C-alpha cells in the first residue's frame, strides 16, 4: 500500500511541477516573444494540459476497475469458502471433525490436521 501512495505522490508532484513550469514559461514567452510564438506556445501548453487531464481520467478508470475486480474476487472467494465448508461438513468420512476445527500443521509446515 505504501508503494501505491508514494507512486501517487510522485506522479502528483511531477504533474504539479509540470503545470508550474508551463505557467512560468508562458509568462516569460509573453514578455519577450513575438505574437505568433505566443500563440504557438499557448496552443501547445493547452494541448499538454488536455493530455494530462485525459491521463488522469484514464488512471481513475483503472483504479475503479481494479477496486471492482478486487471486490468481485473477495465475494467469489467468500462464496467458495462457504460452499467448501458446507461440503466438508456434509462429508464426515473425509475427516474426524468439522472443517472449522482444522488448523495449519505448524510443526511440520504441511497441510491441515484436526484440532482434536
C-alpha positions as CSV (number, residue, x, y, z in Angstrom):
1,X,0.0,0.0,0.0
2,X,2.9,2.3,0.7
3,X,4.2,2.0,-2.8
4,X,0.8,2.9,-4.2
5,X,0.7,6.0,-2.0
6,X,4.2,7.1,-2.8
7,X,3.7,6.4,-6.5
8,X,0.7,8.7,-6.4
9,X,2.6,11.3,-4.5
10,X,5.4,11.2,-7.1
11,X,3.0,11.5,-10.0
12,X,1.1,14.4,-8.4
13,X,4.4,16.2,-7.6
14,X,5.6,15.7,-11.2
15,X,2.3,16.9,-12.6
16,X,2.2,19.9,-10.4
17,X,5.8,20.8,-11.2
18,X,5.0,20.4,-14.9
19,X,2.0,22.8,-14.6
20,X,4.1,25.3,-12.7
21,X,6.8,25.3,-15.2
22,X,4.3,25.7,-18.1
23,X,2.8,28.7,-16.4
24,X,6.2,30.3,-15.8
25,X,7.3,29.6,-19.3
26,X,4.1,31.1,-20.7
27,X,4.6,34.3,-18.8
28,X,8.3,34.5,-19.9
29,X,7.3,33.9,-23.6
30,X,4.6,36.6,-23.4
31,X,7.1,39.1,-22.2
32,X,9.7,38.6,-24.9
33,X,8.3,36.6,-27.8
34,X,6.6,37.9,-30.9
35,X,2.8,37.3,-31.3
36,X,3.0,34.2,-33.5
37,X,5.2,32.5,-31.0
38,X,2.9,33.4,-28.1
39,X,0.0,31.7,-29.9
40,X,2.1,28.6,-30.7
41,X,3.3,28.2,-27.1
42,X,-0.2,28.8,-25.7
43,X,-1.7,26.2,-28.1
44,X,1.0,23.6,-27.1
45,X,0.5,24.2,-23.4
46,X,-3.2,23.8,-23.7
47,X,-2.7,20.6,-25.6
48,X,-0.4,19.3,-22.9
49,X,-2.9,20.2,-20.1
50,X,-5.6,18.3,-22.0
51,X,-3.4,15.3,-22.4
52,X,-2.7,15.4,-18.6
53,X,-6.4,15.6,-17.9
54,X,-7.0,12.6,-20.2
55,X,-4.3,10.6,-18.5
56,X,-5.8,11.4,-15.1
57,X,-9.2,10.3,-16.2
58,X,-7.8,7.0,-17.6
59,X,-6.0,6.4,-14.3
60,X,-9.2,7.0,-12.4
61,X,-11.0,4.4,-14.6
62,X,-8.2,1.9,-14.0
63,X,-8.4,2.4,-10.2
64,X,-12.2,2.0,-10.3
65,X,-11.8,-1.2,-12.4
66,X,-9.2,-2.6,-10.0
67,X,-11.4,-1.9,-7.0
68,X,-14.4,-3.5,-8.6
69,X,-12.3,-6.6,-9.6
70,X,-11.0,-6.8,-6.0
71,X,-14.5,-6.7,-4.5
72,X,-15.7,-9.3,-7.0
73,X,-12.8,-11.6,-6.2
74,X,-13.3,-11.3,-2.5
75,X,-17.0,-12.0,-2.9
76,X,-16.3,-15.1,-5.0
77,X,-13.7,-16.3,-2.5
78,X,-16.2,-15.9,0.4
79,X,-18.8,-17.8,-1.6
80,X,-16.3,-20.6,-2.5
81,X,-15.3,-20.9,1.2
82,X,-18.9,-21.2,2.3
83,X,-19.5,-23.9,-0.3
84,X,-16.4,-25.8,0.8
85,X,-17.4,-25.6,4.4
86,X,-20.9,-26.9,3.6
87,X,-19.3,-29.7,1.5
88,X,-16.8,-30.7,4.2
89,X,-19.4,-30.6,7.0
90,X,-21.7,-32.9,4.9
91,X,-19.0,-35.5,4.3
92,X,-17.9,-36.9,7.7
93,X,-15.9,-39.7,6.1
94,X,-13.3,-37.2,4.9
95,X,-12.2,-36.2,8.4
96,X,-12.9,-36.8,12.1
97,X,-14.4,-33.3,12.8
98,X,-15.9,-30.2,11.3
99,X,-13.8,-28.3,8.7
100,X,-13.9,-25.4,11.1
101,X,-11.9,-27.5,13.5
102,X,-9.0,-27.7,11.1
103,X,-5.8,-25.7,11.7
104,X,-2.5,-25.5,9.9
105,X,0.0,-28.1,10.9
106,X,2.6,-25.7,12.4
107,X,5.1,-28.3,13.4
108,X,5.6,-29.9,10.0
109,X,4.5,-27.0,7.9
110,X,2.3,-29.0,5.6
111,X,-1.4,-29.4,5.2
112,X,-4.1,-29.3,7.8
113,X,-5.0,-31.6,10.7
114,X,-8.0,-31.8,13.1
115,X,-7.7,-29.9,16.4
116,X,-8.8,-33.0,18.4
